[in-house]
Amino acid sequence: MPKPNLMGSTRIEINGKIGWLFGANLPWINCGIDFGESAWGAFGIGSAHPPADGIPLSSQALHNAFATMQANGVNVARWFLFFDGRAGIAYDHNGSPTGLDAKIIGDLDAALGIARTYGIKIIFVLISFDWMYRKIPDNITGGRSYILKSSDMRDALINNVFVPVFQRYANDDSVLAYDVANEPEWALTGDDLPAPTAINGRSFDPVSLDDFTRFVTQVSLAAQQRAPEQFVTLGSARAKWVGYWQNVGLDFYQFHYYPGTEEGRTLVEVLSDLPRDLNRPVWLGEIPANVPGNAGFMTGLLEQAYSPRSTGGAGLAGAAPWSMQGVDDCGVADTEALRQFYLAHAADIHY
């Protein structure tokens, strides 16, 4: 059954129900290697081998994460798929994508089977800004901007890698959406975007906004054609950059909010940065799970995102804390706070 057209709506309709989309960023079990084989080996969700001694199987860790989410009312996981291109993709001698590797389908099948067990819907993030880091001596992580700068290689990535995924899972209702890219603006040049600066000690090989816009438009079209039951979105790093992605074929818009990125402005204050003519739902794809010294910060942000604008809130379509796994200095989401938020708004949350 084709997905609904969300034009003119402020909420994301799922299975005929219009509610608030309460998610969380997984964002991975093991960074960049949940799906497919990398130069370090195959340790994804379908693998019988743990990533290292003393670490649980990826599948068991996923069971644990999804059980925690289900128990606390969170029903959508934003999960990175190809990340920086280190795993899941086969390349030729020129570095052009030739297809999926031999392990990724088994990992995806296993992951979606576990998601069904817990009633979790997945938003798969296809690539992240990490894709555009400069190569480092390991020659494994990042270093793939050249693909996005070449029309032929962009076509190869979309047709040989993304389309087979879209087609295989086109009728799987555990896949809610494809998020074309995570915060790509940090690695782009053009218009009023700031010059890319190093993140986590790594500099970028920048891609032009024009080239990346072409890429997003192509991916969106391919997903709309080959996976018509799933939504398409893009995780913009800031509200002020959502306008770049208005005319690329997305079903709903998305931005991320971190106070440090917004000069301390509140969530409600940054709403004025959104284009005035947005005609589709806006989802808050990332908020910090916690802030040192402010135990109620995540709950406060969730309530702001949920409350209608008429009462001084943000009136957004949903939100997703970063993260369930505690992968960086934004901490681990407080599960009791998630549960209490869910209980307070259960009648209006997709479940």
N, C-alpha and C positions, 0 to 999 in steps of 0.2 A: 504494500500500500504506500503510495507516494507520500512524502512528508507534507505538512501544511505549508502554505505560503505565509510567512510571518510579516509580510509588509503591512504596516499600519498597526502592528501589535506591540505591546510593551512587555509581553511575557512569551515564553517558549512553550508551545503546545506539544505535548507528547501523548500518543495513544488517545487522542481526543480530549485530553485533560489539560487545562491551562493553570499552571501553578508556579511557585517559586522554585528555581533550580538550585538546590542546596548541594554543593559539591566540595571536593577537596583535591588538592594537588597531591598525587601519590608521591612524587612524580616519577619515581622508579624504585625498583627493588635493588638493583645494582646499576649504577650510572652507565648508560649507553650500551649495556650488554644484556638487557632483558629479552631482546628479540634478535636471533641470528647469531652467527659466529664472528668473532673478532680475531685479531692477530694473537690474542691471549688465549683463545679457546672458545668453546661453546658451553655457556653456563646459564642459558636463558630459562624461561618459565617451563619449557618442556624438557629440559635436560635432567638426566639422572645424576649429574655431577655438581656438587656445590662449588661456588666460586673459589673457596679456600678452606683449609682445615678449620674446623670450629665454627664455620658459618653454615646456617641451614640451607637446604635446597631452595632455589628461587621460588619453586611452586609452594613450598611450605610457608615461606615468608609472605607470599601473596595471600594464601589462605588466612594467615594471621591478620594482615592489613585489612583485607576486605571484611573479615568477621568483626573487627573493631569498628570499621565504618558503618556496617549494617546495624550493629548494636547501639550506635549513637545517632542514627537517623540520617547519615550522609549516604546518598545513593548515586552520586556521580563521581567518577575518578578521572581527573585530567592526568594523562599518562604519556610520557615521551616515547615515541616509536623509533625513529631513525637518528634522533639526536644530532650528532656531528658527523654521521656517516661511517662510524667505526665498525659497525656490525650490521648484518642483515642484507647488505648490498654486495653484488659481485661487480667488479670493475675490469675493464680490459687494460692492455699495456699502456694506454694513453690516459688512464684514469677515468674513462667514460663509463657510466653505469650500464651494465649489460643485462641485469635482472636481479631477482632475489637470490640469496644464497640458499644452500641446501637445508638450513636449520630453521629459518624464520617461520615458515608455515606451521611447523610443529609447535613452536613457541606461541604463536598467535592463537592456534586452536586450543592449546592448553590454557592460555590466559583467559580466553573468552568462556571456556567451559567453567572455570573457577568463578568468573564474574557472574555467570548465570546462577551458580549455586547460592550466591549471596544477594542476588537481585541488584547488582551494581551495573550501572551503565557507564560506558567508557567514552571519553573524548580523547582520541589519539592525536597527539601533537606530532606532526610529520617531521619537522626539523626545528632546531633552535638556533639562536645567534651563534652558538658554539661551532656550527658548521663553517662559519666565516673567520674563525681564528686563523692566524698564520700557523704554518706547519712548525712543529718543534722536532727535536732530534728523533723522537720515537716514530715519527712519520705515520702515526696511526690516528691521532686525535685532531679534529679540525682540518684546516688546510684545503677546504673544498670550495672556496669561492669561485675558482675557475669554472666550475660546472654551471654556476648561476650566471656567469658572464658570457657564456657561449650558448647561442640559440640551439645549436645541434645537441649539446650536452644537456641543456634544460629539457629538450624534447625526450632525450634518452632516459633521464631520471623519471620524468612523468610517465612515459609510455612503458618503460621496461620495469620500473620499480613500483610506482604508486598505483598505476591502473590495475595490475594484477591483484593488489590488496583490495582496492575498491570493488573489483568484480567478485572476488571470492567471498567477501563479507557483506555484499550488497543487501542480503536478506536477513542478516543477523541483527536482531533488535537489541543485542547487548552493546552494539556500537551506536552511540548516540550521534556523534559528530566527528569530523576531522578538522583539526586546528592546523592550518597550513604552516604556521611558523610561530615560534615563541620569541617575542620581543626582538624582532629583526632590526628595528630602528637603531639599536646600539651599534650595528655594523654597516649602516647604510650612509651614503652621501647624497646630497642634493636638497633643493628647496631650503627650508630653514632648519633642517636637522643639524645637530651639533656634530663637529668632527669626532669620529669614533676615538674613544680613549680606551686604554687597557682595562680589562676586567679580570680579576683573579690573577693579575700579573701577566696576562697574555694580551698581545695586541692583535688588531684585526687586519685582514686583507679586505678592505671595504668593497662593497658592491654598490653600484649606482641605484638610486631610488627607481629610476626608469627600468633598469633590468629586473629589479626585484618585483616591481609592479607587474611587469609582463609575466614573470614566473607565477605570481600569486593568481593572476587572472587565468593562466593556463591550468593551474592545479584546480582552481575552483570549477572551471568548466568541465574538466575531466571527472571530478567527483560528482558534479551535478548530473552528468550523463551516465556514469558507470555505477554510481551508488545513490540513486534517486531517493532512497528512504532515509538517508543520513544527512544531517545538517553540515554546513561548512562555515567555519569562523576563522579568526586570526587573533592571536594574543598580543595586542598592541601594548607596548611598555608604558604608555602614558595616555591619558584622555586626550591631550592636545594633538596626538598623532593619529587618532582614529579616522580622521578625515581622509588620510591617504588611502584608506581601504574601503571607501564608500562605493566605488564603482568597479569592483573586481569580482562580483558574483557571490558575495557572502550572504548567508541566511540570517545571521545575527552578528552584531558587533561585540567586541570585547576589549576591555582595557584592564590594566593592572594598577593597583594603588599601593604605594609605599610612601610614608610621610617624608622620609629623607630625600626621595626623588622629587618631591613636590614642594620643597622649601618649607616644610612644616604645615602646608595648607591642609585643611580637613578634606575628607572625601566629598562632602557637599560643596565645598568651595571649588574643587577642581571640575565639577560638573559644567561650569561655565566654559571650560575649554573644549567641550564636545561640540561638533558642528550643530547648528540650530536646526538643520533640515534632516536629521537622522529619522528614518521612517521604519526602522526595525528594532527589535529588542536589543538592549545593551546588557551584557553579562559581565560581572566583575570577576575576571578569571584568576586573579591573585590578590590576596591581602596577607600581611604578615600574621603568622599564627600567634605570635606573642611579641611583646616589646618589654625589654628589661625594666623592672620597676613599675609596670602597669599590667597587673594580672587580668584586668577586665578589658584590655584593649581589643582583642579579637571579637569578643561578644559585642562590644560597642560598635565596631565596624559592621558586623553582621546586621545589627539592628538598624544602623543608619542606611545600609544598602536595602534593607527590606522595607523600611517605612516609606510611605508615599511622599512625594514632593509637597503635596498640599499641607503636610504636617511638619515640614522642615527636613524630611529625609531625602534619600537619593532616588528612591523609586526605581531601582534596577531590577533586572529579570532574575537575579540570583547572585551567588557569590561562592568563592572557593578559597579557603585558607591555604597558604603555603607554609607547612606541608604536613602530611600524615607521618612521614618518615624522619623528619628532622634533619634534612640534608645540608643545612647551612645555618647561618647565624640568626635566621628567623625562627628557629626553634620548632618544637613538635606541637601540633594542635592539642589543646586541652580537651580531652574527650568528654569530660563532664560538662564543660561549657558548650560543646557541640550538642550533646544530648539535651541539655536544658533549652537551648535555642530551638532545637527540633520540636520538643514537647510544647513549647510556647506557640509554635506556628504550624503544627503538624497538619492541620486541615488545609493549609495552603501550600504545602510542599509536596512535590511529586514523590511518590513512593511506589 
